[in-house]
Amino acid sequence: MSELTPGFIVAHGHRLEDLTDVAVTFTQNYPLAPLEQETVLVQSNGIAQWLKINLAQASGIAAMIDVTLPARFQWQAYRAVLGDDIPKTSPFDKDRLTWRLMRLLPELIEHNPHFAPLKHYTSDDNDGRKLYQLSGRLADLFDQYAVYRADWLDNWVRGQDVLEHGQPVEAEQLWQPELWRAVSNDIGIDDYWNNRAELHQRFIDTAKALTERPAGLPPRVVVFGISSLPQQMLQVLDAIKGYTQILLCVHNPSQYHWADIVDGKEALRQAVKASSRLKHKPELPDDPNDDELHQLAHPLLASWGKQGRDYIRLLDLYDETLAKQEAFNTIKLELFEPHNTDHLLAQLQDDILNLRPVQETRELWPTPNAADKSLQFHVCHSPQRELEVLHDQLLDAFAKDPELKPRDVMVMLPDVNTYAPYIDAVFGRYHNRFGERDSRAIPYTIADQGERHQRPLMIALELLLQVDQLRFTQTDLFNLLSVPAVQQRFDMSDDDLPQLKRWVKEAGARWGLNAEQRGQFYMPAAEETNSWWFGLKRMIAGYAMGDLADVGLENESPWANVEPYTEVAGLSAALVGCLADVVRTLEQWWQRAQGEHTLPEWVTQGEWLLEQFFEAEEDSDRLLLAKLGDELYQLRDICVEADNESQLRLPIFKDAWLERVDQQNLNQRFLAGAVNFATLMPMRAIPFKYVCVLGMNESDYPRSTPRVDFDLMTDRYRPGDRSTREDSRYMFLEAMLSARDCFYLSWVGYSAKDNSERTPSVLVAQLRDHLQQGWEVDISSLTVEHKLQPFNPHYFSQEDPEYFTYASEWAQAHQGAVASASRMASETAADDELERTLSINDIKR
């Protein structure tokens, strides 16, 4: 087996299918030694599964593949090159830093005058929640500084409170350098790895000086489907390119050099002196005037492409493809082959590929015909109507194209959790309908959905972790008892709940565990009436004593002032014992959750909670319980590493635990052979025949996450900086480029209350304007403005082909209403005719 040729190889392509072929060809033409793992860096689980599927199709199996995140690989590279003295995890990771900051901040806020702004913010923090949230924000901010502004942190550690070019930190922000020095000293500044800038530079120097690959580094690293990497990560890859083969498969919208058509080009030119490997478009000058850009290049790429532009241009600093060309002469690394342009969407993609301005578009392409449905705009009144319309449109597409399958459809949303209930309500209602599958059922799967608000066990756990605020109403308790894992633990079933609900209602158990627990809601200290123990005592007394009237004691005073509830009898009375176990366990948990404890003590309480309330019967619940336990132990270890022994209340423990469970990972379900619903995420641009983007409302997209006012990177732009808004724009561009047959857009364009018009996302407006200018198309011909209700008569009249529905139930109801109206009209007409024949003699007495 021949040795791999090391180097920093970049493959550019405008279609992910072509880039996938390059990655697959590399693994086949230049295989690794037996038992060596391929290392693949990705940013999303969708891309990871896409690549694994294609590798399996090409080789018969996808094995020995280590798929990981760039940040995780970066720390592994540090340890491989600099030695195992470096801890396995960085003490500056956000989770660890959060708990360290929670310990350090109170004293600094109290005694250091520079922390006056933070002192004002935390002055009314009665339960410590503000301190926890502030620590999390600051940990995230310092994590961003470590990646994008490591030079600042290095200066601060050395006592120099400066930013760019020696610019001093503003007086009201001097607490940030002070805080970073406190954190660094607390961790141990004598160890070089605790200074991120020094660690990174030492790694670069050491890695470049090596002549052989260290044992901990892989022979090849494939970076696939990542639309942006920080320069620090690119420097890590560049440092190991002397003995490791680096292959970056870069999704590039255009075959020409396009860095100069986006704003911020001056700063980029200062950062990147290297020339671009991509050719320049002949008609585009080397230094175009900003005022003329719209006449010289593609306006949508200029508006949406800033995030990708920075990344692609930064690669020119490290790209060795031309120098290593001889070693890879059998593989093409610039993949910009022309594609079919027989519909409007393909023509738009071809314009971006060739960097055509509007004038060239107008001259090249004809006005699309009315049958062209490759770009669709649907305006609705609510998220549920968006899903109902989409369901009908997909059924129609499947009917017209037998080769189109559910797995060929991708539906993207700004936030899938917002739309998840509507997805299940609309797409799920046809599954197992009346015991059999409805022909209108479309298989679907929802990715990126947090387990916290989806899985019954998680919903029950969150309810229990709010025990300090719960009134323990009937709704609370029966919501808990409806969870299978809780039923299994307390020996109940769904069939038991109706009878138990009737007994509870008639026995008078309304809310509150006991008098003591009700006392926190300002009830009298000894008042237990209508509590759960009040109802249970009545049920047990009724079972034990029966009806007092049967033994002639109906006039006697109740024993211990407990009026027996006599309906509890027979074998089913065992349910009362099960309910008593539940209430007794809840009472114990309520007592355990009172007051303040250290995090390790809370972890012990969490273990008790899982053991006492849940017993998994299904494999999915077993896995979830194991995950919850693992997260508990990791949380404890993190807190111990941070030396945090602060006294915490239950809400902070709840947030810290459940946030960890809800974190995204690379093992989530995706590409499952059904219609995929997912959140719009970086590099989710896997090619699909149909790409549908819903929820394109002005207020929801591009996402606008306001930066905290103490973020010093704001207004100090450097090439490669991340921006939520620019990320959103580039994700939308990638989504449009990934569609092959249809790009479907939908938004709530009218109010469901008063039908007032609402504005779509600015990205949708820009796309519609570009289509009007470039193709001189009537945008209304591509737009369907749907009715408020799915049973509107327009959907059944067949007068307008744009309005249709597969909801036959509404059609039957509509036909029935029409028949009824016709019958009433005929009866009224008959009555009118009778009235005309009456005379005064007919109605006189």
C-alpha positions, 0 to 999 in steps of 0.5 A: 500500500502506497504512502499517503501524500500529505498536504492541504488539498481543497476541492471546490464545487457548487454541488454536494454530489460532486464533492461527495464523489471526491471524498469517496474517490479519495478513500478508494484511490488512496486507502488507509492501512488496515485498522486505521480510522478515517477522520471526518470533521462535520458540523451537523448530523445530516451531513455525517449521515449523508457521507456515510450513506455514500461511502457505504454505497461505494464500498459496500460498508461504511466502517472505521470512520471517526466523525467528530466536531472541529473543536473536539478534533482541535483539542485532540490535536493539541494533546497529540502534538504537545503531550498528555500533560494537557488535560483531556478537556479544556478548563475553558470549555463553556460548561466548566467555565460557567461553574468557575465563574459562578464561584469567582464572580460574587467576590469580584462583584462585591469588592472590585469597583470595575464590576459595578455594572454587574453588581447593579444587575445581580443586586436583586438576585434572590435565588441565584438564577441571574448569577447562573445565567450571567456566568453562562453568557460570560463563559460563552463570550470568553469561548468566542474570544478564545477562538476569534480573539485569542490575542486579546486574551493573551494581552489581558493575561499579561496585564495589557487591557487593550484590543485592536492595534493597542486600543485601550478597553473602554472604562466601563468594560475594564471588568472583562480583562480583570475577570479573565485574569482572575479566571486564568490565575484560578485555573493556574497560569503557570501551566502554558495550556491555560493560556489559549493563545500561548497553547495555540502558538506552541502547538503551531511551532511544534507541529510544523517542526515535526517530521513524522506524524505523532501517534495521536494524529490520523493519517488523513482528515476530511473536512466535509460540508462545513460552510465556515471554520475559524482561522484558528482551526485552519491554522491547526490543519495547516500545521499538521499538513506536513505529515497528514493528508488534509482534504477540504470539500468546500461548497462554493456557489460560484466558479469565479473569484467572488470575494470582491462583490461582498461588503467588507472586502477591504478588511479581507484583503488586509487579512489575506494577501494570497491570490485566489486559486479560482479564476476571475470573471473576465467582465469583472474588474479586479477592484470593482466600485461598490456602487456598480456591484449590482451591475457587475455580479449576482446581487443575491450572492453579494447579499447572502454570501458574506459568511461563505465568502470569508471562509473560502477566501481564507482558505487561499492562505493555506491551499496547496492544491496546485503544488500537489497537483501531480499526486492527485492528477486523476481527481478533478478538484474544481467541480463546476460542471454545467447542469440542466437549465430547463426550469427557472430554479436551475437557471437561477442556480446557473446564474450564481454559478457564473456570477451573472448580473441582472442584465445578463440574466435578462438577455440570456433566459426567456420568461418562464412558462406557466407550467414551471413550478420549480419556484413556488411561493405560498402565503398562508394565515397561520403555521398550521395552514402552512402545513396543511397546504404543504401536505396537499402540495406534496400529495399533488407532487407525488401524484404527478411524478411517480419517481418522487419519493418522500425521502426526496423531500426536505422541509426546513424551518427557522425553529422545528420545535415551534412547528412540531405540534402542527407537523404531527397534527397535520401529517400524523392524522392520516397514520393508523386512521381507524385501524388502517393506513390512509392512502394520504399518509406521508411518512415523515420524521422530525429532526433537531427536536429537543427531547426535553419537550418531546419525550413523555419521560422528559416532560415528567422529569421537568414537572418533578423538577418544578416541585418547589413551585407546584400546587400538585393539582389533579392535572399535575398528578395525572399528567405524571401518572400518564407516563409509561415509565412512571406507571411501570414504577408504581404498578399502574396502567392506562386502563386504571386511570379513569377509575382512579380519576373518578375516585379522586374527584368524588373523594375530594382530593383537589390540590396540595400533598398535605397541610405543610406543603399547602402552607407555602401557598399561604394556606392555614397551617393545619388545613388539610381539607381537599389535599391528596392525603385528605382524599386518600384517608377517605378512600382507605377509611371507606375500604376498611369500614364500608358504609356506616349506614349498613351497620347502623352508625350513620348518626355517629361522628366520623372516626378521626374526623374522616368521612369514609368514601365507600366506593372503593371496594373489591380487587381494584381497591389496590389502586388506592395503595398505588396512589398512596405510594405515589403521593408518599414518594412525591412528599419525600421528593418535596422535602428533599428539594427544599432549601439549598445544596451544593451541586454534588448534593443535588446530583445525589438527589437527582439519582434518587429521583430517577430511581424512585419515579421511573422504571423503563419498560421500553428500550428508548426509555432505558437509553434515555434514563442512562443518558440522564444518569450520565449527564448527572455524573458529568455535571458533578465532575465539571463542578468538582473540576471548577471547585464550585461548592456554592449553595444552589436552589432547585431551579438552577440544578434543573436548568443545568441538568436539562440543558445538557440533555437537550444539547445537539449531537451527531447521532440524531436521526436524519435521512430516515427514508421519509419527508425530513423536517429539520431546523435551518442549520449551517451546511444542512444543504444536502441535495433533495429534489424538493426543498421546502422552507416554511416560516419565512416571516419577517420577524423570524428569519434571518434570525436576529440574536442580539449580542450582549452589550458587553460583547467587545467583538461588536463593531470590530469585524475581522474576516471569519467572524461569525454572525447569526444574521449572516449565517442565516443568509448563507444558510438560505442560499445553501438551501436554495442551491441544494434544491434540484426540482423545486424550491418551495417557500411559505410564510404567514402573510396574513393575520388570522384575526383581521386578515391584515397583511404581514411582510415576508422575510427580507430574503424572500422579498429580495428573491422575488424582486430578483426574479421580477428584474431578471426574468421579467416574470409576473411574481403573482404567477408564482404565488398562491395566496391561500384561504384562511380555512381549509374548507373554503369553497374555492378549494372545491369549486375547481374553477381555479387550479391553484386551489385544491385539497386532498382532504375529502372530509371537507369536500363531503362536508362542503357538498352536504352544506351545498345540498342542505342550502339547496334544499332550504332554498327550494323549501323557501321558494315553495313557501313563497309560492304558497304565500302568494296564493293565500287570500284574506279569506284563507286566514281569517278566523 
